[in-house]
């Protein structure tokens, strides 16, 4: 028998509708029930794409014994983190403070008022390795709630007051070159110069960090910076964290070498990475970067977008019963059944395919990553490079066809989220500027028109159908519309971006502490606590991106108030970023643009040429001026050629 989640809009929640747990969505009804029945709340937050969420669901929430304990002692609330990032953000902060780590599934225990007192991420069903399992934790908390409630309430109140205090603390300070240099220096120190990327496993893409370094390389020509960017982008592009048959990146790598990922594909990751690799190709000219950018677009063109407009939110990591990566990995025996001997030889060298692969739950399965170049294979086999390329091309086509024909495709969440679609509008716009792919422009126009018609009433914006918009929906969509305006020259996108940005200021601006709240503080539990996110986690943050949007609007409209809001947002988080320079690369990009000045280029006859030229913080406006007029900050001059932008 289905529980009440059967009527949820979220596909993640609907997947829990046949579990024996008496789930509620986040609602007044759930909190009222907890108060009336005097029960603590079990809050479970995850995503439809999340492997460990599926594992915990299978092991615990589908277990009748554990479900009975939950139903008798708790009010259970299930939340989709993509649908409600505001809820997820607050309770992630609590669990991180309690345990030093976060992620999904997020498992939090709350008082009936929604104040957290204990939490973690994935819990196994039974005690393991000297640590309590989920069943033991449920029973222990139920016992404490009955026998030592004051201790729980005191702990919950302390956590709540700490969050309240932190949320109202001021981080205002001046901004200067030193703040930027501190951030870039910290980033360069954190680079893994052996295997690429930032830090150690698990490794995330941190696209904004590498975008920042590309800008810095442009202004400094420092070869260490170029090395940091190229070793990282090469490693991600060649690694198993990229889908080498269809295209698109998986969410992160479980190892230092970028070989074995968690296999979910996220729109927000691929949006930022599409811009990054398009830019990297523009600056460094590597065919590998073009291969990656075109592959991301191919994935969205063929599988992850609506032909009528709109980019889909995510694709699951698993197929069947918890078979993570089973859709994407191959055994040598399997490949030998449909590849020719020569195709198999070349593919095995290229992708390092052998009898023993990388998947722990099925050691015969190989993750595809580029181990040898086509030129190296040609030399090794004594074949012409063109023959090797032809064999590899036919092998890839057969492998992709086999994958599609014989395997269950991982679930794709077709929800249209405004914030993520705004990011992809920016990614597609940059890709179009570099590669002139007409499909990218066409789908972007359809997407913008769909979001504006379905999720925007001319004043208020929705996050998705049935969910009010958050500040990141407004800021990311406004930025995406400006980027689309640049490549389409359609004035309605500029006007929509201005209107949406104005509403964001009206709804979310903090007039005392400055910066943008993530949402209007209201609702149950920790939603009462205001939050102004600036940390990239690892996707760009609303307060990291907002200054760039506002400076672009100032450059295009001349309205001083936009620059005033941009400066105040940068100043609002200056002390925090000074203390933790790695917290937000999107903020550092905005700071860099502020210190260097936005570069506005106006032209008509040289518009295409200037659109394609690389220059950080550039916006090209189609204007009926003679020749080319370029303005950096408040200084304008006429130039003869777009290549002269490099001297400004």
Secondary structure per residue as TSV (DSSP state, phi and psi in degrees):
chain	resnum	aa	ss	phi	psi
A	1	X	-	360.0	135.1
A	2	X	-	-76.0	146.6
A	3	X	-	-91.2	-175.9
A	4	X	G	-68.7	-12.6
A	5	X	G	-70.0	-8.2
A	6	X	G	-60.3	-23.1
A	7	X	G	-99.4	5.9
A	8	X	-	-69.4	150.4
A	9	X	S	-76.2	-32.5
A	10	X	S	-72.9	128.8
A	11	X	H	-64.7	-29.4
A	12	X	H	-64.6	-44.0
A	13	X	H	-67.4	-40.3
A	14	X	H	-62.7	-29.9
A	15	X	T	-67.4	-15.1
A	16	X	T	-98.5	5.0
A	17	X	T	-69.3	-19.7
A	18	X	T	-108.5	12.3
A	19	X	S	-77.1	153.4
A	20	X	S	-75.3	-3.8
A	21	X	S	-73.8	139.4
A	22	X	-	-84.9	71.9
A	23	X	E	-71.7	147.1
A	24	X	E	-119.1	152.6
A	25	X	-	-76.8	165.0
A	26	X	S	-63.4	116.4
A	27	X	S	-163.8	161.1
A	28	X	H	-59.3	-36.2
A	29	X	H	-59.0	-44.0
A	30	X	H	-64.5	-44.8
A	31	X	H	-69.2	-35.5
A	32	X	H	-63.9	-41.9
A	33	X	H	-62.1	-42.5
A	34	X	H	-61.3	-39.8
A	35	X	H	-71.5	-42.8
A	36	X	H	-64.9	-38.3
A	37	X	H	-95.4	0.3
A	38	X	T	55.8	51.2
A	39	X	-	-121.8	146.6
A	40	X	E	-70.7	166.2
A	41	X	E	-108.8	135.3
A	42	X	E	-100.2	114.4
A	43	X	E	-105.4	123.6
A	44	X	E	-120.5	121.1
A	45	X	E	-119.6	133.5
A	46	X	E	-163.7	-161.2
A	47	X	-	-144.3	156.7
A	48	X	T	-67.5	-16.7
A	49	X	T	-92.9	-5.7
A	50	X	-	-91.0	115.5
A	51	X	H	-59.9	-50.3
A	52	X	H	-70.9	-22.5
A	53	X	H	-64.8	-41.8
A	54	X	H	-65.4	-39.6
A	55	X	H	-62.2	-48.0
A	56	X	H	-66.9	-35.2
A	57	X	I	-61.9	-46.1
A	58	X	I	-66.1	-44.6
A	59	X	I	-76.1	-37.7
A	60	X	I	-113.8	-52.3
A	61	X	I	-76.2	-19.1
A	62	X	T	-94.5	-0.6
A	63	X	-	-85.0	115.8
A	64	X	H	-58.8	-36.1
A	65	X	H	-66.5	-45.6
A	66	X	H	-68.7	-40.0
A	67	X	H	-59.8	-39.0
A	68	X	H	-63.0	-41.7
A	69	X	H	-62.4	-43.8
A	70	X	H	-62.0	-50.5
A	71	X	H	-63.4	-33.6
A	72	X	H	-80.5	-25.8
A	73	X	H	-118.9	-11.3
A	74	X	E	-138.4	161.7
A	75	X	E	-102.2	121.3
A	76	X	E	-98.4	127.6
A	77	X	E	-122.2	130.3
A	78	X	E	-111.7	133.5
A	79	X	E	-130.3	136.2
A	80	X	E	-89.2	116.7
A	81	X	T	-67.3	-25.9
A	82	X	T	-72.4	-36.6
A	83	X	T	-74.7	-36.9
A	84	X	-	-129.1	71.4
A	85	X	H	-64.1	-22.9
A	86	X	H	-66.3	-42.7
A	87	X	H	-67.8	-48.1
A	88	X	H	-57.7	-45.0
A	89	X	H	-58.5	-44.6
A	90	X	H	-69.5	-43.2
A	91	X	H	-78.1	-24.6
A	92	X	H	-62.8	-41.1
A	93	X	H	-59.8	-41.2
A	94	X	H	-64.2	-50.2
A	95	X	H	-64.6	-37.0
A	96	X	H	-64.4	-41.2
A	97	X	H	-64.9	-35.7
A	98	X	H	-78.1	-36.1
A	99	X	H	-119.4	-17.0
A	100	X	S	86.5	3.3
A	101	X	-	-150.6	163.3
A	102	X	-	-143.8	-166.0
A	103	X	-	128.3	-165.9
A	104	X	S	-127.1	143.8
A	105	X	S	-70.4	142.1
A	106	X	E	-96.7	127.2
A	107	X	E	-122.1	114.8
A	108	X	E	-132.5	139.5
A	109	X	E	-106.1	131.6
A	110	X	E	-125.7	156.8
A	111	X	-	-73.4	169.1
A	112	X	T	-60.8	-17.5
A	113	X	T	-87.2	-2.7
A	114	X	S	90.4	9.8
A	115	X	-	-85.8	129.8
A	116	X	E	-78.9	144.1
A	117	X	E	-132.6	-13.2
A	118	X	E	-159.7	149.5
A	119	X	E	-172.4	174.6
A	120	X	E	-172.2	-160.3
A	121	X	S	-112.0	-112.2
A	122	X	-	-76.9	132.9
A	123	X	-	-120.5	131.5
A	124	X	-	-68.6	159.0
A	125	X	S	-66.6	-38.0
A	126	X	S	-116.3	165.2
A	127	X	-	-60.2	133.7
A	128	X	B	-143.0	143.9
A	129	X	T	52.0	37.4
A	130	X	T	76.0	8.1
A	131	X	B	-115.4	145.0
A	132	X	-	-69.8	141.7
A	133	X	-	-86.3	176.3
A	134	X	H	-62.4	-40.8
A	135	X	H	-61.2	-44.3
A	136	X	H	-63.7	-40.2
A	137	X	H	-64.8	-44.6
A	138	X	H	-58.4	-46.9
A	139	X	H	-66.0	-39.9
A	140	X	H	-66.9	-42.6
A	141	X	H	-68.3	-39.6
A	142	X	H	-59.7	-40.4
A	143	X	H	-66.4	-46.0
A	144	X	H	-62.6	-36.9
A	145	X	H	-61.3	-34.9
A	146	X	H	-83.4	-35.5
A	147	X	H	-106.7	-22.4
A	148	X	-	-142.6	49.9
A	149	X	H	-64.0	-36.7
A	150	X	H	-60.4	-34.5
A	151	X	H	-63.8	-43.4
A	152	X	H	-63.6	-47.2
A	153	X	H	-64.3	-37.9
A	154	X	H	-64.3	-43.1
A	155	X	H	-63.4	-44.6
A	156	X	H	-62.7	-41.3
A	157	X	H	-67.1	-37.8
A	158	X	H	-63.4	-45.0
A	159	X	H	-61.7	-44.2
A	160	X	H	-62.0	-45.8
A	161	X	H	-65.9	-36.1
A	162	X	H	-63.2	-43.8
A	163	X	H	-64.0	-42.1
A	164	X	H	-59.8	-46.0
A	165	X	H	-63.0	-45.7
A	166	X	H	-64.5	-39.8
A	167	X	H	-67.0	-23.7
A	168	X	T	-102.2	3.6
A	169	X	-	-72.9	147.4
A	170	X	-	-94.9	136.5
A	171	X	-	-118.8	22.2
A	172	X	-	-66.7	143.1
A	173	X	-	-169.3	171.4
A	174	X	-	-75.2	162.7
A	175	X	-	-117.9	145.0
A	176	X	-	-159.0	-179.9
A	177	X	H	-62.2	-33.5
A	178	X	H	-61.9	-39.0
A	179	X	H	-62.6	-42.0
A	180	X	H	-65.8	-46.3
A	181	X	H	-62.8	-36.9
A	182	X	H	-62.5	-42.6
A	183	X	H	-65.8	-45.2
A	184	X	H	-67.4	-40.3
A	185	X	H	-61.9	-41.9
A	186	X	H	-64.4	-38.7
A	187	X	H	-65.5	-45.6
A	188	X	H	-64.5	-33.3
A	189	X	H	-68.6	-30.9
A	190	X	H	-83.6	-9.0
A	191	X	B	-66.9	138.7
A	192	X	-	-87.5	100.3
A	193	X	T	-78.5	-5.9
A	194	X	T	-90.5	-48.3
A	195	X	T	-114.4	-4.5
A	196	X	-	85.1	159.4
A	197	X	S	93.5	-177.0
A	198	X	B	-110.5	124.4
A	199	X	S	74.3	-157.2
A	200	X	S	-118.2	177.1
A	201	X	S	-61.9	145.9
A	202	X	S	-70.5	143.5
A	203	X	B	-109.5	128.2
A	204	X	-	-104.0	166.2
A	205	X	-	-73.2	-39.3
A	206	X	-	50.9	53.7
A	207	X	H	-57.5	-40.2
A	208	X	H	-65.2	-30.5
A	209	X	H	-63.9	-41.9
A	210	X	H	-77.2	-29.7
A	211	X	H	-61.6	-43.7
A	212	X	H	-57.9	-42.8
A	213	X	H	-68.4	-33.8
A	214	X	H	-63.3	-42.0
A	215	X	H	-61.3	-42.6
A	216	X	H	-68.3	-36.1
A	217	X	H	-62.5	-39.6
A	218	X	H	-57.1	-43.7
A	219	X	H	-83.7	-22.7
A	220	X	H	-111.4	-26.0
A	221	X	-	56.5	30.8
A	222	X	-	-78.0	119.9
A	223	X	H	-69.0	-25.2
A	224	X	H	-63.5	-37.9
A	225	X	H	-67.8	-43.7
A	226	X	H	-59.7	-41.5
A	227	X	H	-63.3	-43.1
A	228	X	H	-60.2	-41.0
A	229	X	H	-70.4	-49.9
A	230	X	H	-67.8	-41.7
A	231	X	H	-64.1	-32.6
A	232	X	H	-77.9	-47.2
A	233	X	H	-67.7	-35.1
A	234	X	H	-63.0	-46.6
A	235	X	H	-64.0	-42.8
A	236	X	H	-66.4	-40.3
A	237	X	H	-67.2	-36.3
A	238	X	H	-86.5	-19.3
A	239	X	S	-75.8	171.4
A	240	X	T	-71.3	-5.1
A	241	X	T	-74.8	-7.9
A	242	X	B	-112.7	140.6
A	243	X	-	-83.0	103.2
A	244	X	T	-81.1	-3.3
A	245	X	T	-98.0	-40.7
A	246	X	T	-112.3	-41.3
A	247	X	-	121.1	163.9
A	248	X	-	98.0	149.0
A	249	X	B	-97.6	146.7
A	250	X	-	-83.3	169.8
A	251	X	S	-69.7	-41.9
A	252	X	E	-164.4	168.9
A	253	X	E	-102.0	139.3
A	254	X	S	-84.8	-9.9
A	255	X	S	-129.5	166.6
A	256	X	T	-68.4	-24.7
A	257	X	T	-89.8	4.0
A	258	X	S	66.8	25.3
A	259	X	-	-92.6	-44.5
A	260	X	S	-111.3	108.9
A	261	X	E	-93.3	172.8
A	262	X	E	-87.4	133.6
A	263	X	-	-90.5	11.7
A	264	X	-	-74.0	147.0
A	265	X	E	-111.9	127.3
A	266	X	E	-114.5	137.2
A	267	X	H	-61.4	-43.3
A	268	X	H	-64.7	-37.6
A	269	X	H	-62.8	-50.4
A	270	X	H	-68.3	-28.5
A	271	X	H	-64.1	-48.8
A	272	X	H	-68.2	-37.6
A	273	X	H	-72.0	-30.5
A	274	X	H	-62.9	-44.8
A	275	X	H	-63.7	-44.0
A	276	X	H	-61.6	-48.9
A	277	X	H	-72.7	-31.0
A	278	X	H	-64.7	-43.7
A	279	X	H	-64.9	-42.4
A	280	X	H	-62.7	-38.7
A	281	X	H	-64.6	-41.4
A	282	X	H	-60.3	-38.7
A	283	X	H	-87.1	-43.7
A	284	X	H	-104.6	-18.0
A	285	X	-	71.5	18.3
A	286	X	-	-78.8	131.5
A	287	X	H	-60.8	-30.2
A	288	X	H	-58.8	-36.9
A	289	X	H	-74.3	-34.6
A	290	X	H	-65.3	-43.6
A	291	X	H	-54.4	-44.1
A	292	X	H	-69.2	-48.6
A	293	X	H	-60.7	-46.3
A	294	X	H	-65.3	-32.3
A	295	X	H	-67.9	-40.5
A	296	X	H	-59.6	-45.8
A	297	X	H	-65.2	-38.7
A	298	X	H	-60.8	-43.3
A	299	X	H	-58.7	-46.1
A	300	X	H	-72.4	-32.4
A	301	X	H	-68.0	-39.9
A	302	X	H	-90.8	-29.9
A	303	X	T	-134.7	-22.8
A	304	X	S	-124.3	29.5
A	305	X	B	-145.7	157.9
A	306	X	-	-88.7	128.0
A	307	X	T	-56.2	-23.1
A	308	X	T	-89.4	2.9
A	309	X	S	114.8	137.8
A	310	X	-	115.1	131.0
A	311	X	B	-101.5	136.4
A	312	X	-	-77.2	152.5
A	313	X	-	-71.5	-43.2
A	314	X	E	-167.2	167.5
A	315	X	E	-130.5	135.4
A	316	X	-	-62.5	156.3
A	317	X	S	-83.2	-26.5
A	318	X	E	-107.5	156.7
A	319	X	E	-128.3	157.3
A	320	X	T	59.3	-141.9
A	321	X	T	-95.7	91.2
A	322	X	T	62.2	29.2
A	323	X	E	-88.6	86.7
A	324	X	E	-76.3	129.5
A	325	X	T	79.5	-1.1
A	326	X	T	-62.3	-26.0
A	327	X	T	-72.9	-29.7
A	328	X	T	-103.8	-13.2
A	329	X	-	-106.8	157.1
A	330	X	B	-136.3	145.4
A	331	X	-	-92.9	155.1
A	332	X	H	-61.4	-40.3
A	333	X	H	-61.6	-41.0
A	334	X	H	-62.7	-46.1
A	335	X	H	-65.9	-33.8
A	336	X	H	-66.6	-14.7
A	337	X	T	-78.2	-24.1
A	338	X	T	-132.7	-4.5
A	339	X	S	-98.1	148.0
A	340	X	-	-69.6	166.0
A	341	X	H	-59.2	-41.7
A	342	X	H	-70.7	-40.1
A	343	X	H	-62.1	-42.7
A	344	X	H	-64.9	-39.2
A	345	X	H	-62.5	-46.2
A	346	X	H	-69.2	-45.2
A	347	X	H	-63.5	-37.4
A	348	X	H	-65.8	-38.3
A	349	X	H	-71.8	-43.1
A	350	X	H	-65.3	-45.6
A	351	X	H	-100.6	6.4
A	352	X	T	54.2	52.3
A	353	X	-	-93.1	127.0
A	354	X	-	-142.9	-177.8
A	355	X	S	-65.3	-26.1
A	356	X	S	-115.3	122.4
A	357	X	-	-103.1	-155.3
A	358	X	S	-106.8	-8.3
A	359	X	-	-85.9	117.9
A	360	X	T	-63.8	-38.0
A	361	X	T	-79.2	-13.4
A	362	X	S	-149.9	87.7
A	363	X	T	-60.9	-13.4
A	364	X	T	-78.5	-15.8
A	365	X	-	-86.2	131.1
A	366	X	B	-102.3	130.8
A	367	X	-	-79.3	135.6
A	368	X	-	-83.5	119.8
A	369	X	-	-143.7	153.7
A	370	X	-	-80.3	112.6
A	371	X	-	-101.7	-30.0
A	372	X	S	-136.9	146.6
A	373	X	-	-79.6	164.3
A	374	X	H	-61.5	-36.6
A	375	X	H	-67.0	-41.0
A	376	X	H	-65.4	-39.2
A	377	X	H	-65.5	-42.7
A	378	X	H	-59.4	-43.1
A	379	X	H	-66.0	-41.5
A	380	X	H	-65.6	-40.6
A	381	X	H	-91.5	-9.6
A	382	X	T	69.2	35.0
A	383	X	-	-115.1	156.4
A	384	X	-	-63.3	145.5
A	385	X	H	-59.0	-40.2
A	386	X	H	-64.4	-34.5
A	387	X	H	-66.7	-42.0
A	388	X	H	-62.3	-43.5
A	389	X	H	-61.5	-40.4
A	390	X	H	-65.9	-42.6
A	391	X	H	-64.3	-40.6
A	392	X	H	-67.9	-38.8
A	393	X	H	-62.7	-46.2
A	394	X	H	-68.1	-35.7
A	395	X	H	-64.1	-43.8
A	396	X	H	-61.2	-45.3
A	397	X	H	-61.4	-41.7
A	398	X	H	-67.4	-39.3
A	399	X	H	-66.8	-41.1
A	400	X	H	-66.9	-42.4
A	401	X	H	-62.4	-43.2
A	402	X	H	-62.2	-43.9
A	403	X	H	-58.5	-44.6
A	404	X	H	-72.1	-36.0
A	405	X	H	-79.3	-35.6
A	406	X	H	-106.7	-6.8
A	407	X	S	-124.1	148.4
A	408	X	-	-67.4	126.6
A	409	X	-	-75.3	134.4
A	410	X	-	-57.7	143.9
A	411	X	-	-58.6	134.2
A	412	X	E	-107.9	124.9
A	413	X	E	-81.8	108.8
A	414	X	-	-86.9	10.9
A	415	X	-	-60.9	138.3
A	416	X	-	-98.8	108.0
A	417	X	-	-99.3	132.3
A	418	X	H	-62.8	-45.8
A	419	X	H	-61.7	-46.8
A	420	X	H	-67.2	-37.3
A	421	X	H	-68.2	-33.1
A	422	X	H	-61.5	-43.0
A	423	X	H	-62.1	-40.8
A	424	X	H	-72.2	-30.3
A	425	X	H	-58.5	-41.7
A	426	X	H	-66.8	-42.0
A	427	X	H	-63.1	-46.1
A	428	X	H	-66.2	-36.0
A	429	X	H	-63.3	-43.1
A	430	X	H	-67.9	-41.1
A	431	X	H	-58.2	-42.6
A	432	X	H	-63.4	-40.8
A	433	X	H	-60.1	-33.9
A	434	X	H	-87.5	-41.9
A	435	X	H	-111.8	-9.0
A	436	X	-	55.7	40.1
A	437	X	-	-82.3	112.2
A	438	X	H	-64.0	-28.1
A	439	X	H	-63.0	-38.2
A	440	X	H	-61.2	-42.3
A	441	X	H	-68.2	-43.7
A	442	X	H	-62.8	-47.8
A	443	X	H	-69.0	-30.8
A	444	X	H	-67.6	-41.3
A	445	X	H	-63.0	-45.3
A	446	X	H	-62.9	-39.2
A	447	X	H	-66.7	-47.5
A	448	X	H	-59.7	-44.5
A	449	X	H	-64.1	-38.4
A	450	X	H	-68.0	-46.2
A	451	X	H	-62.6	-43.1
A	452	X	H	-67.8	-31.7
A	453	X	H	-83.4	-35.3
A	454	X	H	-94.6	-30.0
A	455	X	S	-120.3	11.6
A	456	X	B	-142.3	127.9
A	457	X	-	-103.6	16.0
A	458	X	S	95.6	-11.8
A	459	X	S	-136.4	-61.5
A	460	X	-	-98.1	145.6
A	461	X	B	-112.5	143.0
A	462	X	E	-100.1	147.5
A	463	X	E	-71.3	-45.7
A	464	X	E	-158.7	178.9
A	465	X	T	-58.3	124.8
A	466	X	T	88.0	-2.0
A	467	X	E	-127.1	123.1
A	468	X	E	-61.3	148.7
A	469	X	-	-69.6	146.9
A	470	X	-	-100.1	167.8
A	471	X	H	-60.0	-33.4
A	472	X	H	-68.3	-26.7
A	473	X	H	-63.9	-45.3
A	474	X	H	-66.5	-48.8
A	475	X	H	-69.4	-46.6
A	476	X	H	-68.2	-38.6
A	477	X	H	-69.0	-42.0
A	478	X	H	-59.7	-41.2
A	479	X	H	-65.6	-42.7
A	480	X	H	-62.2	-38.6
A	481	X	H	-67.7	-37.0
A	482	X	H	-64.5	-42.6
A	483	X	H	-64.9	-36.1
A	484	X	H	-69.9	-37.9
A	485	X	H	-58.6	-39.9
A	486	X	H	-60.8	-41.5
A	487	X	H	-91.2	-20.3
A	488	X	H	-101.3	-23.2
A	489	X	-	65.1	20.4
A	490	X	-	-91.0	114.8
A	491	X	H	-62.0	-25.0
A	492	X	H	-64.9	-26.5
A	493	X	H	-75.2	-35.7
A	494	X	H	-62.9	-45.7
A	495	X	H	-66.0	-40.0
A	496	X	H	-63.6	-40.8
A	497	X	H	-62.4	-41.9
A	498	X	H	-63.1	-46.2
A	499	X	H	-63.6	-42.5
A	500	X	H	-68.5	-40.6
A	501	X	H	-64.3	-40.5
A	502	X	H	-61.7	-40.5
A	503	X	H	-67.9	-37.3
A	504	X	H	-59.6	-42.7
A	505	X	H	-63.5	-43.7
A	506	X	H	-63.2	-40.6
A	507	X	H	-87.3	-37.7
A	508	X	H	-117.5	-7.0
A	509	X	B	-69.7	137.2
A	510	X	-	-96.1	106.2
A	511	X	T	-70.9	-20.6
A	512	X	T	-90.9	-57.0
A	513	X	T	-89.7	-11.1
A	514	X	-	68.5	164.9
A	515	X	S	89.1	175.6
A	516	X	B	-110.3	128.0
A	517	X	-	-68.0	153.2
A	518	X	S	-73.3	-29.7
A	519	X	S	-157.9	171.6
A	520	X	-	-76.4	118.5
A	521	X	S	-62.6	107.1
A	522	X	-	-164.3	157.3
A	523	X	S	113.1	-168.5
A	524	X	S	-86.9	162.5
A	525	X	G	59.0	-138.8
A	526	X	G	-74.8	-2.1
A	527	X	G	-64.3	-16.1
A	528	X	G	-71.3	-20.3
A	529	X	S	-85.4	121.3
A	530	X	-	-68.8	148.9
A	531	X	-	-139.6	132.6
A	532	X	-	-123.5	84.8
A	533	X	-	-70.2	133.9
A	534	X	-	-126.2	-17.1
A	535	X	-	-75.5	133.9
A	536	X	-	-79.8	127.6
A	537	X	S	-132.5	59.0
A	538	X	S	-90.1	1.2
A	539	X	S	-69.9	151.5
A	540	X	-	-51.9	151.5
A	541	X	-	-101.2	160.7
A	542	X	H	-65.3	-40.6
A	543	X	H	-81.9	-12.5
A	544	X	H	-78.3	-38.2
A	545	X	H	-86.6	-32.0
A	546	X	H	-54.4	-44.0
A	547	X	H	-60.0	-37.4
A	548	X	H	-64.8	-44.6
A	549	X	H	-57.2	-48.5
A	550	X	H	-66.6	-37.6
A	551	X	H	-67.3	-35.6
A	552	X	H	-65.1	-42.2
A	553	X	H	-63.3	-39.7
A	554	X	H	-62.6	-42.5
A	555	X	H	-62.4	-36.3
A	556	X	H	-85.2	-32.0
A	557	X	H	-107.2	-23.3
A	558	X	-	78.3	5.5
A	559	X	-	-77.7	115.7
A	560	X	H	-61.3	-29.1
A	561	X	H	-63.3	-29.4
A	562	X	H	-65.7	-41.5
A	563	X	H	-66.7	-35.6
A	564	X	H	-62.5	-45.3
A	565	X	H	-64.9	-37.7
A	566	X	H	-62.9	-48.0
A	567	X	H	-60.7	-43.5
A	568	X	H	-66.4	-36.6
A	569	X	H	-65.6	-42.3
A	570	X	H	-62.5	-43.1
A	571	X	H	-68.3	-31.2
A	572	X	H	-61.6	-29.1
A	573	X	T	-116.3	10.1
A	574	X	H	-60.3	-47.1
A	575	X	H	-65.7	-37.2
A	576	X	H	-64.7	-45.1
A	577	X	H	-69.3	-32.8
A	578	X	H	-64.5	-37.4
A	579	X	H	-77.8	-32.4
A	580	X	S	-132.0	77.9
A	581	X	T	-62.1	-20.3
A	582	X	T	-89.1	2.7
A	583	X	S	-68.7	-29.8
A	584	X	-	-155.4	102.2
A	585	X	H	-74.7	-27.2
A	586	X	H	-65.4	-37.2
A	587	X	H	-63.3	-43.9
A	588	X	H	-65.1	-33.4
A	589	X	H	-64.3	-44.9
A	590	X	H	-62.2	-41.3
A	591	X	H	-63.0	-41.8
A	592	X	H	-60.6	-45.5
A	593	X	H	-62.7	-37.7
A	594	X	H	-65.8	-43.7
A	595	X	H	-72.3	-36.2
A	596	X	H	-85.5	-29.8
A	597	X	-	96.5	138.2
A	598	X	-	-68.4	148.0
A	599	X	E	-110.3	103.6
A	600	X	E	-99.5	128.0
A	601	X	E	-117.0	126.4
A	602	X	E	-116.7	130.1
A	603	X	E	-167.5	164.9
A	604	X	S	-126.4	-55.2
A	605	X	T	-68.7	-24.4
A	606	X	T	-112.3	22.4
A	607	X	H	-60.9	-49.6
A	608	X	H	-60.5	-42.5
A	609	X	H	-63.2	-45.1
A	610	X	H	-71.4	-31.2
A	611	X	H	-62.4	-36.3
A	612	X	H	-83.2	-17.3
A	613	X	S	-75.0	140.1
A	614	X	-	-88.6	131.0
A	615	X	-	-161.1	125.3
A	616	X	T	-56.4	144.2
A	617	X	T	62.9	32.7
A	618	X	E	-97.0	141.3
A	619	X	E	-135.3	126.7
A	620	X	E	-103.1	121.0
A	621	X	E	-109.4	126.8
A	622	X	E	-74.0	110.3
A	623	X	-	-136.7	146.1
A	624	X	-	-79.5	62.0
A	625	X	-	-106.4	161.5
A	626	X	S	-80.4	125.2
A	627	X	S	68.7	-133.7
A	628	X	E	-130.1	127.6
A	629	X	E	-113.2	121.6
A	630	X	E	-116.9	131.6
A	631	X	E	-122.2	128.1
A	632	X	E	-116.9	116.4
A	633	X	T	64.7	-122.5
A	634	X	T	-105.9	7.9
A	635	X	E	-103.6	122.8
A	636	X	E	-119.6	148.5
A	637	X	E	-154.5	157.5
A	638	X	E	-91.2	132.7
A	639	X	E	-122.0	158.1
A	640	X	S	-87.8	-28.9
A	641	X	-	-144.8	144.9
A	642	X	G	-64.8	-23.9
A	643	X	G	-65.5	-18.6
A	644	X	G	-69.3	-12.9
A	645	X	G	-58.9	-27.2
A	646	X	G	-66.2	-19.8
A	647	X	G	-93.1	-3.7
A	648	X	-	-86.7	360.0
